[in-house]
Amino acid sequence: MSVWQLVAVGLVILLGLIGVLLPGVPGQAIVWAAVLWWALADNTPAAWGVLIGATALLLLNQALKPLLPPRRPRESGAPRGTLLLGGVGAIAGFFVVPVVGAILGYVGVIYG
């Protein structure tokens, strides 16, 4: 696989990751298609292993999606004060534990 093909696959994966955040864009399918493209072009056991892992994650995500709570906490009936405290906990957690602290802070305050 040439360098330009790797760059193109990387850009398609980036487009898919951005598509996960934008409504109406099938980001997961785009990322999976880019991994498929890479696995077909590279044709190594590692590439096929990554494709199998990406496929398993995609199917697991599709199976668990109906079980997750609504995306907007306000629509689920969460009070505004709870969401505000969760935001403060996320900011504090971001500085206390780098990388994952914001998620831990938000979830910890909401459940606390």
DSSP file (Angstrom, degrees, kcal/mol; ACC not computed):
  #  RESIDUE AA STRUCTURE BP1 BP2  ACC     N-H-->O    O-->H-N    N-H-->O    O-->H-N    TCO  KAPPA ALPHA  PHI   PSI    X-CA   Y-CA   Z-CA
    1    1 A M              0   0    0      0, 0.0    41,-0.0     0, 0.0    37,-0.0   0.000 360.0 360.0 360.0 130.6    0.0    0.0    0.0
    2    2 A S     >  -     0   0    0      1,-0.1     4,-2.0     4,-0.0     5,-0.1  -0.254 360.0-109.2 -78.4 167.8    1.5    3.3   -1.0
    3    3 A V  H  > S+     0   0    0      1,-0.2     4,-2.4     2,-0.2     5,-0.2   0.879 118.6  54.6 -63.2 -38.6    1.8    6.3    1.3
    4    4 A W  H  > S+     0   0    0      1,-0.2     4,-2.3     2,-0.2    -1,-0.2   0.866 106.6  50.7 -67.8 -34.9   -0.9    8.2   -0.6
    5    5 A Q  H  > S+     0   0    0      2,-0.2     4,-2.7     1,-0.2    -1,-0.2   0.904 110.2  50.0 -67.0 -40.1   -3.4    5.3   -0.1
    6    6 A L  H  X S+     0   0    0     -4,-2.0     4,-2.5     2,-0.2    -2,-0.2   0.907 111.4  48.7 -63.2 -40.8   -2.6    5.3    3.6
    7    7 A V  H  X S+     0   0    0     -4,-2.4     4,-2.4     2,-0.2    -2,-0.2   0.911 111.7  49.7 -64.3 -41.4   -3.1    9.1    3.7
    8    8 A A  H  X S+     0   0    0     -4,-2.3     4,-2.2     2,-0.2    -2,-0.2   0.918 111.4  48.1 -64.4 -42.7   -6.4    8.7    1.9
    9    9 A V  H  X S+     0   0    0     -4,-2.7     4,-2.4     1,-0.2    -2,-0.2   0.921 111.6  51.0 -62.7 -42.9   -7.6    5.9    4.2
   10   10 A G  H  X S+     0   0    0     -4,-2.5     4,-2.3     1,-0.2    -2,-0.2   0.891 110.0  49.3 -61.0 -40.3   -6.6    8.1    7.2
   11   11 A L  H  X S+     0   0    0     -4,-2.4     4,-2.5     2,-0.2    -1,-0.2   0.880 110.3  50.3 -68.0 -37.1   -8.6   11.1    5.8
   12   12 A V  H  X S+     0   0    0     -4,-2.2     4,-2.3     2,-0.2    -2,-0.2   0.905 110.7  49.5 -66.8 -39.9  -11.7    8.9    5.2
   13   13 A I  H  X S+     0   0    0     -4,-2.4     4,-2.5     2,-0.2    -2,-0.2   0.918 111.0  50.0 -63.5 -41.8  -11.4    7.6    8.8
   14   14 A L  H  X S+     0   0    0     -4,-2.3     4,-2.2     2,-0.2    -2,-0.2   0.909 109.6  51.1 -61.5 -42.0  -11.1   11.2   10.0
   15   15 A L  H  X S+     0   0    0     -4,-2.5     4,-2.2     1,-0.2    -1,-0.2   0.904 110.7  49.5 -60.9 -41.1  -14.2   12.1    8.0
   16   16 A G  H  X S+     0   0    0     -4,-2.3     4,-1.3     2,-0.2    -2,-0.2   0.889 108.8  51.8 -65.7 -39.1  -16.0    9.2    9.6
   17   17 A L  H  X S+     0   0    0     -4,-2.5     4,-0.6     1,-0.2    -1,-0.2   0.880 111.9  46.3 -65.9 -36.6  -15.0   10.3   13.1
   18   18 A I  H >X S+     0   0    0     -4,-2.2     4,-1.0     1,-0.2     3,-0.9   0.879 108.4  58.0 -68.4 -36.9  -16.3   13.8   12.4
   19   19 A G  H 3< S+     0   0    0     -4,-2.2     8,-0.6     1,-0.3     6,-0.4   0.760  94.3  65.2 -65.0 -25.2  -19.4   12.2   10.9
   20   20 A V  H 3< S+     0   0    0     -4,-1.3    -1,-0.3     1,-0.2    -2,-0.2   0.852 106.4  43.7 -63.8 -32.6  -20.1   10.4   14.2
   21   21 A L  H << S+     0   0    0     -3,-0.9    -1,-0.2    -4,-0.6    -2,-0.2   0.709 102.7  75.9 -85.7 -21.1  -20.6   13.8   15.8
   22   22 A L  S >< S-     0   0    0     -4,-1.0     3,-1.3     3,-0.1     5,-0.2  -0.782  84.9-120.5 -96.0 131.0  -22.7   15.3   13.0
   23   23 A P  T 3  S+     0   0    0      0, 0.0    -2,-0.1     0, 0.0    -3,-0.1  -0.433  94.7  22.7 -67.7 140.2  -26.4   14.2   12.7
   24   24 A G  T 3  S+     0   0    0      1,-0.2    -4,-0.1    -2,-0.1    -5,-0.1   0.305  94.7 107.0  90.9  -9.2  -27.3   12.6    9.4
   25   25 A V  S <  S-     0   0    0     -3,-1.3     2,-2.4    -6,-0.4     3,-0.2  -0.907  70.2-134.5-104.8 123.9  -23.8   11.5    8.5
   26   26 A P     >  +     0   0    0      0, 0.0     4,-2.0     0, 0.0    -6,-0.2  -0.433  38.3 164.7 -77.5  74.1  -23.2    7.7    8.8
   27   27 A G  H  >  +     0   0    0     -2,-2.4     4,-2.4    -8,-0.6    -7,-0.2   0.871  69.1  52.2 -61.4 -42.4  -19.8    8.1   10.6
   28   28 A Q  H  > S+     0   0    0     -3,-0.2     4,-2.4     1,-0.2    -1,-0.2   0.910 110.9  47.7 -63.3 -42.1  -19.6    4.5   11.9
   29   29 A A  H  > S+     0   0    0      2,-0.2     4,-2.4     1,-0.2    -1,-0.2   0.870 111.0  51.8 -67.0 -36.6  -20.2    3.1    8.4
   30   30 A I  H  X S+     0   0    0     -4,-2.0     4,-2.1     2,-0.2    -2,-0.2   0.925 111.0  47.0 -66.1 -44.4  -17.6    5.4    6.9
   31   31 A V  H  X S+     0   0    0     -4,-2.4     4,-2.2     2,-0.2    -2,-0.2   0.927 113.2  49.1 -62.9 -44.4  -15.0    4.4    9.4
   32   32 A W  H  X S+     0   0    0     -4,-2.4     4,-2.4     1,-0.2    -2,-0.2   0.905 110.2  51.1 -62.4 -40.9  -15.8    0.7    8.9
   33   33 A A  H  X S+     0   0    0     -4,-2.4     4,-2.5     2,-0.2    -1,-0.2   0.878 109.5  50.6 -64.4 -37.3  -15.6    1.1    5.1
   34   34 A A  H  X S+     0   0    0     -4,-2.1     4,-2.4     2,-0.2    -1,-0.2   0.898 110.5  48.7 -67.3 -39.7  -12.2    2.8    5.4
   35   35 A V  H  X S+     0   0    0     -4,-2.2     4,-2.6     2,-0.2    -2,-0.2   0.894 111.4  50.7 -66.1 -38.8  -10.9    0.0    7.6
   36   36 A L  H  X S+     0   0    0     -4,-2.4     4,-2.6     2,-0.2     5,-0.2   0.923 109.5  50.7 -61.7 -44.8  -12.2   -2.5    5.0
   37   37 A W  H  X S+     0   0    0     -4,-2.5     4,-2.0     1,-0.2    -2,-0.2   0.924 112.3  46.8 -57.7 -46.6  -10.4   -0.6    2.2
   38   38 A W  H  X S+     0   0    0     -4,-2.4     4,-2.9     1,-0.2     5,-0.3   0.910 111.9  50.0 -64.1 -43.0   -7.2   -0.7    4.2
   39   39 A A  H  X S+     0   0    0     -4,-2.6     4,-2.2     1,-0.2    -2,-0.2   0.889 112.2  47.3 -65.7 -38.8   -7.5   -4.4    5.0
   40   40 A L  H  < S+     0   0    0     -4,-2.6    -1,-0.2     1,-0.2    -2,-0.2   0.869 117.6  42.3 -69.2 -35.9   -8.2   -5.3    1.4
   41   41 A A  H  < S+     0   0    0     -4,-2.0    -2,-0.2    -5,-0.2    -1,-0.2   0.865 121.3  39.1 -79.0 -36.7   -5.3   -3.2    0.2
   42   42 A D  H  < S-     0   0    0     -4,-2.9    -3,-0.2    -5,-0.2    -2,-0.2   0.897  81.0-169.0 -82.5 -42.3   -2.8   -4.3    2.9
   43   43 A N     <  +     0   0    0     -4,-2.2    -3,-0.1    -5,-0.3    -4,-0.1   0.879  34.5 133.0  55.2  48.1   -3.8   -7.9    3.0
   44   44 A T     >  -     0   0    0     -5,-0.2     4,-2.1     1,-0.1     5,-0.2  -0.847  69.9-111.9-118.1 160.3   -1.9   -8.9    6.2
   45   45 A P  H  > S+     0   0    0      0, 0.0     4,-2.2     0, 0.0     5,-0.1   0.873 118.5  54.5 -59.3 -35.7   -3.1  -10.8    9.2
   46   46 A A  H  > S+     0   0    0      2,-0.2     4,-2.3     1,-0.2     5,-0.2   0.911 107.1  50.2 -64.0 -41.6   -2.9   -7.7   11.3
   47   47 A A  H  > S+     0   0    0      1,-0.2     4,-2.1     2,-0.2    -1,-0.2   0.909 111.8  47.2 -63.6 -41.7   -5.1   -5.8    8.9
   48   48 A W  H  X S+     0   0    0     -4,-2.1     4,-2.4     2,-0.2    -1,-0.2   0.861 110.0  53.8 -69.0 -34.1   -7.7   -8.5    8.9
   49   49 A G  H  X S+     0   0    0     -4,-2.2     4,-2.4     2,-0.2    -2,-0.2   0.902 108.8  48.5 -64.0 -40.7   -7.6   -8.7   12.7
   50   50 A V  H  X S+     0   0    0     -4,-2.3     4,-2.8     2,-0.2    -2,-0.2   0.900 111.1  50.9 -65.4 -39.7   -8.3   -4.9   12.9
   51   51 A L  H  X S+     0   0    0     -4,-2.1     4,-2.4     2,-0.2    -2,-0.2   0.913 110.3  48.7 -63.6 -42.0  -11.2   -5.3   10.4
   52   52 A I  H  X S+     0   0    0     -4,-2.4     4,-2.4     2,-0.2    -2,-0.2   0.913 113.1  48.0 -63.7 -41.9  -12.7   -8.1   12.5
   53   53 A G  H  X S+     0   0    0     -4,-2.4     4,-2.5     2,-0.2    -2,-0.2   0.910 112.0  48.9 -64.1 -42.4  -12.3   -6.0   15.6
   54   54 A A  H  X S+     0   0    0     -4,-2.8     4,-2.3     2,-0.2    -2,-0.2   0.888 111.7  49.8 -64.9 -38.2  -13.9   -3.0   13.9
   55   55 A T  H  X S+     0   0    0     -4,-2.4     4,-2.5     2,-0.2     5,-0.2   0.916 110.5  49.6 -65.5 -42.9  -16.8   -5.2   12.7
   56   56 A A  H  X S+     0   0    0     -4,-2.4     4,-2.5     1,-0.2    -2,-0.2   0.918 112.3  47.7 -62.9 -42.8  -17.3   -6.6   16.2
   57   57 A L  H  X S+     0   0    0     -4,-2.5     4,-2.6     2,-0.2    -1,-0.2   0.899 111.4  50.9 -64.9 -39.8  -17.4   -3.1   17.7
   58   58 A L  H  X S+     0   0    0     -4,-2.3     4,-2.2     2,-0.2    -2,-0.2   0.929 113.4  44.5 -63.0 -45.2  -19.8   -1.8   15.0
   59   59 A L  H  X S+     0   0    0     -4,-2.5     4,-2.0     2,-0.2    -2,-0.2   0.891 113.2  50.8 -67.9 -38.7  -22.2   -4.7   15.6
   60   60 A L  H  X S+     0   0    0     -4,-2.5     4,-2.2    -5,-0.2    -2,-0.2   0.911 110.5  50.1 -63.2 -41.8  -21.9   -4.4   19.4
   61   61 A N  H  X S+     0   0    0     -4,-2.6     4,-1.5     1,-0.2    -2,-0.2   0.915 110.6  49.2 -62.5 -42.7  -22.7   -0.7   19.1
   62   62 A Q  H  < S+     0   0    0     -4,-2.2    -1,-0.2     1,-0.2    -2,-0.2   0.857 112.7  48.2 -65.7 -34.0  -25.7   -1.3   16.9
   63   63 A A  H  < S+     0   0    0     -4,-2.0    -1,-0.2     1,-0.2    -2,-0.2   0.858 117.0  40.9 -74.0 -35.0  -27.0   -4.0   19.4
   64   64 A L  H >X S+     0   0    0     -4,-2.2     3,-1.2     1,-0.2     4,-0.7   0.615  90.4  88.9 -89.9 -12.8  -26.5   -1.8   22.5
   65   65 A K  G >< S+     0   0    0     -4,-1.5     3,-1.0     1,-0.3    -1,-0.2   0.872  85.4  52.2 -56.5 -41.9  -27.7    1.5   21.0
   66   66 A P  G 34 S+     0   0    0      0, 0.0    -1,-0.3     0, 0.0    -2,-0.1   0.755 106.3  56.2 -67.3 -19.9  -31.4    0.9   21.9
   67   67 A L  G <4 S+     0   0    0     -3,-1.2    -2,-0.2    -4,-0.2    -3,-0.1   0.626  88.1  95.1 -85.5 -13.2  -30.4    0.3   25.5
   68   68 A L  S << S-     0   0    0     -3,-1.0     3,-0.1    -4,-0.7    -3,-0.0  -0.430  81.9-106.0 -79.0 152.8  -28.6    3.6   26.1
   69   69 A P        -     0   0    0      0, 0.0    -1,-0.1     0, 0.0    -2,-0.0  -0.220  54.4 -69.4 -70.0 168.1  -30.4    6.6   27.6
   70   70 A P        -     0   0    0      0, 0.0     6,-0.1     0, 0.0     0, 0.0  -0.174  41.3-123.6 -57.6 152.2  -31.4    9.5   25.4
   71   71 A R  S    S+     0   0    0      1,-0.1     3,-0.1    -3,-0.1     0, 0.0   0.857  99.4  58.8 -68.2 -36.1  -28.7   11.7   24.0
   72   72 A R    >>  -     0   0    0      1,-0.2     4,-0.9     2,-0.0     3,-0.8  -0.849  70.0-159.6-100.0 112.7  -30.0   14.9   25.5
   73   73 A P  G >4>S+     0   0    0      0, 0.0     5,-1.8     0, 0.0     3,-0.5   0.819  89.6  62.9 -61.6 -29.7  -30.2   14.6   29.3
   74   74 A R  G >45S+     0   0    0      1,-0.2     3,-1.2     2,-0.2     6,-0.1   0.883 100.1  53.1 -62.9 -37.8  -32.7   17.5   29.5
   75   75 A E  G <45S+     0   0    0     -3,-0.8    -1,-0.2     1,-0.3    -4,-0.0   0.752 102.3  59.2 -69.6 -23.0  -35.2   15.5   27.4
   76   76 A S  G <<5S-     0   0    0     -4,-0.9    -1,-0.3    -3,-0.5    -2,-0.2   0.518 124.9-100.1 -84.3  -3.5  -34.9   12.6   29.9
   77   77 A G  T < 5 +     0   0    0     -3,-1.2    -3,-0.2    -4,-0.4    -2,-0.1   0.593  65.7 156.7 100.3  12.4  -36.1   14.8   32.7
   78   78 A A      < -     0   0    0     -5,-1.8    -1,-0.3     1,-0.1    -2,-0.0  -0.537  45.7-113.8 -72.0 133.6  -32.8   15.7   34.4
   79   79 A P     >  -     0   0    0      0, 0.0     4,-1.7     0, 0.0     3,-0.3  -0.310  18.2-120.1 -66.8 152.1  -33.0   18.9   36.4
   80   80 A R  H  > S+     0   0    0      1,-0.2     4,-2.2     2,-0.2     5,-0.2   0.861 111.9  56.4 -61.3 -38.0  -31.0   21.9   35.2
   81   81 A G  H  > S+     0   0    0      1,-0.2     4,-2.5     2,-0.2    -1,-0.2   0.872 105.0  51.9 -63.4 -37.5  -29.0   22.1   38.5
   82   82 A T  H  > S+     0   0    0     -3,-0.3     4,-2.3     2,-0.2    -1,-0.2   0.915 110.4  48.0 -65.1 -42.7  -27.9   18.5   38.1
   83   83 A L  H  X S+     0   0    0     -4,-1.7     4,-2.0     2,-0.2    -2,-0.2   0.879 111.0  51.4 -65.7 -37.0  -26.6   19.1   34.6
   84   84 A L  H  X S+     0   0    0     -4,-2.2     4,-2.1     2,-0.2    -2,-0.2   0.925 110.8  47.5 -65.1 -44.6  -24.8   22.3   35.9
   85   85 A L  H  X S+     0   0    0     -4,-2.5     4,-2.6     1,-0.2    -2,-0.2   0.880 109.8  54.2 -63.6 -37.6  -23.1   20.3   38.7
   86   86 A G  H  X S+     0   0    0     -4,-2.3     4,-2.1     2,-0.2    -1,-0.2   0.895 107.4  50.4 -62.3 -40.1  -22.2   17.6   36.2
   87   87 A G  H  X S+     0   0    0     -4,-2.0     4,-2.1     2,-0.2    -2,-0.2   0.900 110.8  48.5 -64.0 -41.4  -20.5   20.3   34.0
   88   88 A V  H  X S+     0   0    0     -4,-2.1     4,-2.5     1,-0.2    -2,-0.2   0.907 111.6  50.4 -64.9 -41.2  -18.6   21.6   36.9
   89   89 A G  H  X S+     0   0    0     -4,-2.6     4,-2.7     1,-0.2    17,-0.3   0.866 108.8  52.4 -63.7 -36.2  -17.5   18.1   37.9
   90   90 A A  H  X S+     0   0    0     -4,-2.1     4,-1.9    15,-0.3    -2,-0.2   0.908 110.3  47.3 -66.3 -42.3  -16.4   17.5   34.3
   91   91 A I  H  X S+     0   0    0     -4,-2.1     4,-1.2     2,-0.2    -2,-0.2   0.928 115.3  45.4 -65.2 -44.3  -14.2   20.6   34.3
   92   92 A A  H  X S+     0   0    0     -4,-2.5     4,-1.9     1,-0.2     3,-0.4   0.920 112.7  50.9 -64.8 -42.9  -12.7   19.7   37.7
   93   93 A G  H  X S+     0   0    0     -4,-2.7     4,-2.7     1,-0.2     9,-0.3   0.837 102.5  61.3 -64.1 -32.7  -12.2   16.1   36.6
   94   94 A F  H  < S+     0   0    0     -4,-1.9    -1,-0.2     7,-0.4     7,-0.2   0.876 111.3  38.7 -60.9 -37.9  -10.4   17.2   33.4
   95   95 A F  H  < S+     0   0    0     -4,-1.2    -1,-0.2    -3,-0.4    -2,-0.2   0.776 117.9  48.3 -84.8 -26.5   -7.8   18.9   35.5
   96   96 A V  H  < S+     0   0    0     -4,-1.9    -2,-0.2     1,-0.3    -3,-0.2   0.930 125.5  22.8 -79.1 -46.7   -7.5   16.2   38.2
   97   97 A V  S  X S-     0   0    0     -4,-2.7     4,-1.7    -5,-0.2    -1,-0.3  -0.914  88.6-136.8-122.9 102.2   -7.3   13.2   35.9
   98   98 A P  T  4 S+     0   0    0      0, 0.0     2,-2.0     0, 0.0    -3,-0.1  -0.172  76.8   5.5 -59.1 153.1   -6.0   14.1   32.4
   99   99 A V  T  4 S+     0   0    0      1,-0.2     4,-0.2    -5,-0.2     3,-0.2  -0.442 139.6  30.7  75.3 -62.4   -7.6   12.5   29.3
  100  100 A V  T  > S+     0   0    0     -2,-2.0     4,-2.3     1,-0.1    -1,-0.2   0.433  91.9  95.0-105.4   0.2  -10.5   10.7   31.0
  101  101 A G  H  X S+     0   0    0     -4,-1.7     4,-3.2    -7,-0.2    -7,-0.4   0.827  78.9  57.9 -64.0 -33.8  -11.1   12.9   34.0
  102  102 A A  H  > S+     0   0    0     -9,-0.3     4,-2.4    -5,-0.2    -1,-0.2   0.929 110.4  43.2 -64.1 -44.0  -13.9   15.0   32.3
  103  103 A I  H  > S+     0   0    0     -4,-0.2     4,-2.6     2,-0.2     5,-0.3   0.937 116.4  47.5 -65.7 -46.1  -16.0   11.9   31.7
  104  104 A L  H  X S+     0   0    0     -4,-2.3     4,-2.6     1,-0.2    -2,-0.2   0.909 113.2  48.9 -62.6 -41.5  -15.3   10.5   35.2
  105  105 A G  H  X S+     0   0    0     -4,-3.2     4,-2.2   -15,-0.2   -15,-0.3   0.923 113.6  45.6 -64.0 -44.8  -16.1   13.9   36.8
  106  106 A Y  H  X S+     0   0    0     -4,-2.4     4,-2.4   -17,-0.3     5,-0.2   0.958 118.2  41.3 -63.8 -51.7  -19.4   14.3   34.9
  107  107 A V  H  X S+     0   0    0     -4,-2.6     4,-2.6    -5,-0.2     5,-0.3   0.899 114.3  53.3 -65.3 -40.1  -20.6   10.8   35.5
  108  108 A G  H  X S+     0   0    0     -4,-2.6     4,-1.8    -5,-0.3    -1,-0.2   0.911 112.4  43.3 -62.2 -43.0  -19.4   10.8   39.1
  109  109 A V  H  < S+     0   0    0     -4,-2.2    -1,-0.2    -5,-0.2    -2,-0.2   0.907 113.7  51.3 -70.5 -40.7  -21.2   14.0   40.0
  110  110 A I  H  < S+     0   0    0     -4,-2.4    -2,-0.2    -5,-0.2    -1,-0.2   0.932 117.7  37.8 -62.6 -45.7  -24.4   13.0   38.2
  111  111 A Y  H  <        0   0    0     -4,-2.6    -1,-0.2     1,-0.2    -2,-0.2   0.774 360.0 360.0 -77.6 -24.9  -24.6    9.6   39.9
  112  112 A G     <        0   0    0     -4,-1.8    -1,-0.2    -5,-0.3    -2,-0.2   0.485 360.0 360.0 -73.1 360.0  -23.4   11.1   43.2
